[in-house]
Amino acid sequence: MTDARFEDGVESPLRLAAQDADDLKVLSALVQDAVFPVTEMRWDTKRRRFALLINRFRWEDHPRAERAGDFERVQSVLLVQDVWAVASNGVERGNRDLVLSLLALRFQATEAGAGYLHLILAGDGEIRLEVECLDVLLSDVTRPYRAPSRKAPQHPEDH
């Protein structure tokens, strides 16, 4: 066994899973302020999978980016397994030009590990997934790119 080296800490794409409420808090923080076109949502009913292709703000890089003034986003897939049903509120699915902003992920347990995964959207929208169990994967699929706004998302102090 060898000691860790500085080079071993080089940034690499995120690939994280959430299978309980504590894990989900980490994923929720990482996807906060992700944006995605309504056309980038897919529910595969046969495989019981729901996927989003999101452009997430790289909150994990925020301290460095703030010092350098070089904020980044990265395209990521948010994949939810074992989905029984999908519903939405406040989302105009017919508007193919609509861009949504993901604020948080919340899990509401029911019985024996089943429950509802709530994808909370800006503007009081929500996507609700009825799941057999909590099984969520976040995977970066592109290299980071400079955030078009060149700024970090801002939130009112009361949130």
N, C-alpha and C positions, 0 to 999 in steps of 0.2 A: 504494500500500500504506500502511496506517495502523498506528500502534502499537496494541498490545493495550490494552484498557481493563479496569478492575477489574470492570465489569459483565459482561464476557465470561467471567468465571470462575464465574458463577452455577451452582449445582448443576443437573445435568440427569440424567435416567435413564441408567443404564449400558447400553451395548450393546457387548459385547466378543466377539471371536472368538478361538479357539485352533486353530492348525493345526500346532503342533509342541509338544514337551515343555516348552520355556520358556514359551510362551503358556499352556499348561495349568497351570503352577505359579501364575500370576496368578489364573486362574479358580478354582483350588482354594482359594486363600487367601480369595477373595471369597465362596465358597459354604460355607466352613467354618461349621458349626453351623446351617445351614439346616434347617428342619423342613418336612415335608410329609406329608399323609395318603396312605396306600398307594393310595387311589382316584385320586390325581392323577398317576399314571404312565400314559403311553400309548406303545404301540409300533405304528406304522403300517407294517405289513409291506409293503404295496404301494409306499409311498413310501420305505421303508427309513429311517424317522425314529423316534427315541425322544425323548419329551419329558417333562419334570417341571415341574409348577407348584410352586415352592418359596416359602417365607417365609424369606428370607435376612436374617441379621444384617448391618447395614451397617458392616462392618469399616473401610471407607474413611473413615467419619465418626467412628470410635472416639475419636481424641484430643479432638475438640470435644465429643462427647457425654459423655466422661468428666469433663471440666471442668464441663459444665452439668448432669450427672446426668440426661441426657435421651437414652437409647439408643433406636435405631430399627431397625425391620425394614422390608422392602419385598417385595412379591410379584414374583417373577421367573420367567421361563421359561428352563430349561436344555434346549437342543435339540441333539441329536446326529444328524448326517447319516450316510448310507452305512452303516447298521447291518445286518449279516447275521443276527445271532442275539442273543437276550437270555436270560440265565440269572440266577438269584438264589440266594443261600444265606443262611439265617437270617432270611428274610422270610416272614411268614405272610400270603400274598396273599389268603387267604380271610377274614381278619379285617378287615372294612371300616372298623373304628374305629381301626385301627393308625396311629400317627403315627411316622414315621421321622425320624432326625436324620442328616444328611449331614456327614461329617467331612472327606473329602478326595476328590480325583480323581487317579487314577494311570493312566499309559499304559504298556502292555507291548507293545513292537513285536515283530512277527514278521518277515515278509519283505515287501520292496517297499512299505514304508509302512503295511501292514496291521497289525492287532494287536488288543489287548483294552483297552478303557477300563473301569477298575474304579471304581465308585462305592462308597467305603468308608463304611459306616454304623456308628453307635454300637451297642454290644452285639454286636459281631462279625458283623454282617450285611454283605452285599455284593450289588451288582448288577453283573453283568459283561456288557459289550456287546462283541460281536465286530464290528469295524469294518473297512471297506475302507481307510480312511485316517482320520486325526484331523481332525475337522471339528465343532467344538463352538461353540455360540453361547449367550451369557448376555445376556438382555434384561430390564430392569426393566419391569414392565407396570402398576404402580400407583404412587401417590405414597407416600413413606415414612410409616410410622405408628409411634407410640410402642410400644416393645417391651412386651408385657403384663407381663413380669417386672420391667421397669424396671431390669434389670441386664444386664451383659455376661456371656456364657457364660464359664465357668471351666474350665480344664484342669489336670490334675495336672502338676507341674513336670517329670516324667520323659518327657513326650511331645513 
